[in-house]
Amino acid sequence: MRKIFLSTFLFLILFFTVLTIYFSTIGIKTSKFNQLINDKLTTIEPKLNAELEEVILILDFPKREVKLETDNTNLYLNNNLIKLSKINIRVDLFSFLKRKNKVKNIEITTKENSVKNILNFLKSYRTNLSLILLANSIEQGSLKTKLKVNFDEKNGNYLSYLASGEIIDVQLNLLNNEKTKNIFFNFNITDEKYEFENINFEYKKLKINSEKIKIIKKNKNYLVKGNLK
């Protein structure tokens, strides 16, 4: 009897160990959380809508989180499209077990999109004169970015964000038919701080570069620090 009990106990331990490893590494595919992802996107902007494939659910026991991940998503805002490579949502594990699904943060990673498409997307979100002028001035170029939005776990409201990425081979038309071309730079942007690194562009055959330019918003003013060569 003791041997049967011991064998059953060891089998259960082995079974749950294998199950835990499977859920923590490979995960399972499901479509049950598609609505949750769309709901959190509308928390950022009510007009957002995503075409989602199956979501992969992965458990992260050390961080007490459940990770919901989906690949190759199309994100729409008023019929303007941005192609995404990944959406990643982290949910508190205990709230997940209670079916309350308190989202800690959401990460959105884009594919390489045309800068013009990105600006049209932003214009449909919040139209202003500077975006209109910039969209009309851009002739070519692309952008890749990663956006992380943190939420208040108590009420689920937006808390903070971090956007990072790179601008690739942009050409900008200036006044008097002047052009600034071969624009490349990396960026990191939070609510009140903007950092631009490895800036390179060309104006009238003059090559200009900067290691870093930092802009900090302070009340209604912007403090700028950096170098330009």
C-alpha positions in Angstrom: 0.0 0.0 0.0 2.8 2.4 0.9 4.6 1.6 -2.4 1.4 2.4 -4.4 0.9 5.7 -2.4 4.6 6.6 -2.9 4.5 5.8 -6.6 1.3 7.8 -7.1 2.8 10.8 -5.2 6.0 10.7 -7.2 4.0 10.5 -10.4 1.9 13.5 -9.5 5.1 15.5 -8.6 6.6 14.5 -11.9 3.4 15.3 -13.8 3.1 18.8 -12.3 6.8 19.5 -12.8 6.6 18.7 -16.5 3.3 20.7 -16.7 5.0 23.7 -15.1 8.0 23.5 -17.3 5.8 23.2 -20.4 3.6 26.2 -19.4 6.7 28.3 -18.4 8.7 27.7 -21.7 6.4 26.6 -24.6 3.0 27.8 -23.3 -0.3 27.0 -24.9 -2.2 28.7 -27.7 -5.6 30.1 -27.1 -8.0 32.7 -28.5 -9.7 33.3 -25.2 -7.6 36.4 -24.3 -8.0 38.3 -27.6 -10.7 40.5 -26.1 -8.5 41.3 -23.1 -5.7 42.5 -25.4 -8.2 44.7 -27.4 -9.7 46.0 -24.2 -6.3 47.2 -22.9 -5.4 48.7 -26.3 -8.7 50.8 -26.0 -7.5 51.9 -22.6 -4.6 53.6 -24.4 -6.8 54.9 -27.2 -10.6 54.0 -27.6 -10.3 53.9 -31.5 -7.6 51.3 -31.6 -8.4 47.9 -33.0 -6.1 44.9 -33.5 -6.4 41.9 -35.8 -5.2 39.2 -33.5 -4.1 35.6 -34.2 -4.0 33.0 -31.5 -2.4 34.2 -28.2 0.3 32.2 -26.5 0.0 31.9 -22.7 3.2 31.5 -20.7 3.5 31.3 -16.9 6.4 33.2 -15.2 6.4 31.9 -11.6 9.5 33.8 -10.4 7.8 37.1 -11.3 4.3 35.9 -10.4 3.0 36.8 -13.8 1.2 35.4 -16.8 2.5 36.5 -20.2 0.1 36.7 -23.1 1.9 37.0 -26.4 0.8 37.3 -30.0 2.8 37.7 -33.2 2.3 39.4 -36.6 -0.6 41.7 -35.7 -2.2 44.5 -37.7 -3.1 47.5 -35.6 -5.7 49.9 -36.9 -6.8 53.4 -36.0 -9.5 54.9 -38.2 -8.4 52.6 -41.1 -4.8 53.6 -40.7 -2.6 50.6 -40.4 0.6 49.8 -38.4 2.2 46.4 -38.8 3.3 44.9 -35.5 5.7 42.0 -34.9 4.6 41.3 -31.3 2.2 42.3 -28.6 3.1 41.2 -25.1 0.8 41.6 -22.0 1.8 40.8 -18.5 -1.0 39.9 -16.0 -0.6 39.4 -12.3 -0.7 35.6 -11.6 -3.0 35.7 -8.6 -5.5 37.9 -10.3 -5.3 35.6 -13.3 -6.2 32.6 -11.1 -9.1 34.6 -9.7 -10.2 35.5 -13.3 -9.8 39.2 -12.6 -6.8 39.6 -15.0 -5.1 42.7 -13.6 -2.8 43.9 -16.4 0.7 45.1 -15.2 2.0 46.3 -18.6 1.7 45.9 -22.3 4.6 45.9 -24.8 4.0 46.6 -28.5 6.9 46.0 -30.9 6.4 47.2 -34.5 7.8 45.9 -37.7 9.6 48.4 -40.0 6.9 50.7 -41.1 6.9 53.7 -43.5 7.3 57.0 -41.5 4.5 58.4 -43.6 2.2 55.6 -42.5 3.2 56.2 -38.9 2.5 59.9 -39.2 -0.9 59.3 -40.8 -1.7 56.9 -37.9 -0.7 59.6 -35.4 -2.7 62.3 -37.2 -5.9 60.1 -37.0 -5.2 59.9 -33.2 -4.5 63.5 -32.6 -4.4 66.0 -35.4 -2.3 69.1 -35.0 -0.5 71.5 -37.3 3.0 70.2 -36.6 2.0 66.6 -37.5 0.4 67.8 -40.8 3.5 69.8 -41.8 5.8 66.9 -40.9 3.7 64.4 -42.8 3.7 66.7 -45.9 7.5 67.1 -45.6 8.5 63.5 -45.4 9.5 62.0 -48.7 10.8 58.6 -47.7 12.1 56.6 -44.7 11.0 54.0 -42.2 10.7 53.5 -38.5 10.8 50.6 -36.0 9.7 51.1 -32.4 8.9 49.4 -29.1 6.3 50.8 -26.8 5.8 49.8 -23.2 2.8 51.1 -21.3 2.5 50.5 -17.5 -0.9 50.3 -15.8 -2.0 50.9 -12.2 -2.8 47.4 -11.0 -5.4 48.7 -8.6 -7.7 50.5 -11.0 -6.2 49.5 -14.4 -5.6 53.0 -15.5 -2.7 54.2 -17.6 0.4 55.0 -15.5 3.4 55.7 -17.7 5.1 54.8 -21.0 8.4 54.2 -22.6 8.9 54.3 -26.4 12.2 53.4 -28.0 13.3 52.6 -31.6 15.1 53.9 -34.6 14.5 56.2 -37.6 15.9 54.7 -40.8 17.0 56.6 -44.0 14.5 59.5 -43.8 14.4 62.3 -46.4 12.8 65.6 -45.3 11.8 68.3 -47.7 12.4 71.8 -46.3 11.4 75.3 -47.5 12.8 76.6 -50.8 13.0 73.1 -52.1 15.9 72.3 -49.8 16.3 68.7 -48.6 17.7 67.0 -45.5 18.4 63.3 -46.3 20.0 60.2 -45.0 18.5 60.8 -41.6 19.2 58.1 -39.0 18.9 58.1 -35.2 17.8 56.1 -32.2 15.3 57.4 -29.7 14.1 56.8 -26.1 11.0 58.7 -25.1 9.1 58.8 -21.7 6.3 61.1 -20.5 8.6 64.1 -20.0 12.0 63.1 -21.3 13.2 62.7 -24.9 16.6 61.2 -25.8 18.0 60.9 -29.3 21.3 59.1 -30.0 23.6 58.3 -32.9 22.1 61.0 -35.0 23.3 61.3 -38.6 21.9 63.3 -41.5 23.1 65.2 -44.6 22.2 68.8 -45.6 23.6 70.5 -48.7 26.3 67.7 -48.9 27.4 68.5 -45.4 27.4 65.5 -43.1 26.1 66.3 -39.6 26.1 64.0 -36.6 25.4 64.0 -32.8 26.2 61.4 -30.2 23.2 62.4 -28.0 20.6 65.1 -27.6 18.4 65.1 -24.5 15.2 67.1 -24.1 13.5 67.4 -20.7 10.1 69.0 -20.3 9.9 71.2 -17.2 6.5 72.8 -16.7 5.8 74.5 -20.0 9.5 74.8 -21.0 11.9 72.3 -22.7 15.5 72.0 -21.6 17.9 70.8 -24.3 21.4 69.4 -23.8 23.6 67.7 -26.4 26.2 68.1 -29.1 26.3 68.6 -32.8 29.2 68.1 -35.2 
